């Protein structure tokens, strides 16, 4: 069994590595030193180039009139354009969106005793988005408290591609979000009971 002494290289290493663990104060001081060193290294490293410059490409073209002969090529600088997403345009609610919302709500509350989940879902499918159908597949129709639509749907916020619709039922109102799906028309994408 080797004898540990306070002399030699091993003893020096043991003291350096063991110093942070001798007390909580030593440990905190060690953490501060490591954090300061990491920050200092981070400040000394060069900044990475902006992402737009990395993705930009230059195009090489010949000056007009060169006829494709050899000559100096003109390099045009890259054109970086940013197009922010256009905000939805407010518009009057589409009548078709309200019709779809009412039909969806009537199919949603139509769950008499003995109806299968597949029958209930098939009534909702023509008026729902595919994503909404996946959500509705997890709903047990017996857990839907409403059994009848008690009034006409009313539109809330509406744009050219979406309408927020509230439909009254015998157990409170349902808020529907109806969107225009390309090549399918208006479909319910989300529903929630109104608090």
N, C-alpha and C positions, 0 to 999 in steps of 0.2 A: 504494500500500500504506500503510495507516494506521500511524502510529508510536504505540507504546504508551508512555505516560508514567506516572509515579507520582502524577499529579495528576488531580483531577476525580472525578466520581461513578463512572465506570466503573472506575477504579483501586480505589476503596474497595470496590465490589462484588466485584471480582476478588480482593482480599485476604480478604474475608469468606468467600467460597465456596472459596477455595483453602487456607485455613488448616487445615481438617481433613485435607487430603491431604498436608500437608508432612512428617508423621512419624507413625509408629504411635501415639505418645503423644497427639498431637493428635486422631487418629481415635478413640481410646478415650474421651478426654475429651468429644468431640462426641457419641458414642453415649450416654454417661452423662447428658449434659445433655438430649438428646432423650427418653430414657427417663424422667427425672425430670419433664420437662414433660408427657409423656403421662400419667404417674401422677397428677400434680397436677390435670390437667384431668379425669381420671376421678373423682377424689375430690370435685371441685367440682360435677359433674353430679348431678342428683337421681336417686335410685334409682327404677327402673321399678316400677309397682304389681305386686303378686303376681298370678300368672296366674289364680288362682281368682277374684279380684275382677273381673278383666276378663271372665271367662266367666259370672259370676253375672248373673242377670236378676231384676228385681223384678216382682212381679205386683200388679196393682191390683184390688181387690175393693170392693164396696159393703158397708156394715155391714148386718147382718141387720135385716129389718123395714123397709128403705128402699123396697121395692116397685119398684125401678128408677127412682125419681124422682131428680131432680137433687139433689145434695148432695155433701158432701165425700167424696172417695174415700179409702179407707184403703190405704196402701201397706205391704205386708208385706215384711220383709227377706228376702233370698234365703236358702234353706236349702242349705248345702253339706254334702254327705255323702260320705264316702269309704268304700268297701267294699273292704277288702283281698282279694286272691285267696285263696280257701280252699285250704288245703294238701290234697294228696291223702290220702284216708283209707286207711290200711293195711287190707288184707283178705286172706283166704285166696285162693290162686290159683284162678282159675276153671278148671274141667275143660276147658271148650271152648277156652280159651286154650292149654292144654297140647296138646290135640288138633291145633289149627291149627299150633302150633310144630313138632310132629312131622311133620305132613303137608308143611309147608314145607321142612323139612330133608331129607326123603326126595326131594322134587322137586328140591331144590338139588343133591344129590349124584348125581342120575340124569342122567348125560350120557355115554351109551355112544358109541363111535366112530360117526361118521356122523350124529349128531343135529344138526339145524340149531338156530341160535340161537332162532328163532321157536318151534320145538317145545319147547325148554327153557323159554323164557319163558312159554309157554301153560300149562305145568305149575305155574309159580309164581304166575301171575296170580290164581287164586281165593283165595290165602292172603296176598297182599301188598297194601299200600296203594299208591295211585297214585304217590306220591312215591318209594316203594321200587322200583316198576316202572321208573321213569325211571332210577334208579341201576343196576338190574340190566341195563338195556338197554345199558350200557357194558361189561358183563362178558362175556368170552369163556368159554363153558362149558368149553372145553378147558383153561383155566387154573385150574379148580377142582380142587384136589388130592384131595379126599375122593371116595370112590366108594360108600360105604355108611354108613348109620346103625347104630351098634353097641350102642345101649342106649336106654332110655326117657328122655324129657326130665325135667329136674328144675327146679323153680321156685326163684327167688331172691326178690328184693324184689318185692312185689306190692301193688297198690292195687285199688280198685274199677274202675279204668279201664285199668290197665296191669300187665303181668307180665314180669319178666325171666326168661328160660328158657335153660338150658344143655342142648345136645343133643350127646352123644358121637358121633364119627364115627371111621372107620378112620385118619384123619390128624389127630386132635386134636378138641377140642370146638369148637362154634360157640355163641356167645352171641347170643340173639335177644331183641328187644324187641317184645312183642306188645301192641297197644293195641286198645281197643274203639272202632270207628268207627260213628257213628250210622247206623242203617238198613242196615249191612253186617255187623255183628258183629265178631269178633276178627280182626285182621290183623297181619302182621309189618311193622313200620315200619323196622327197622334190624337189621343183623347184623354181627358181628365175630368173627374167630377168637379163641379164648381163648389168651392167652400162657402 
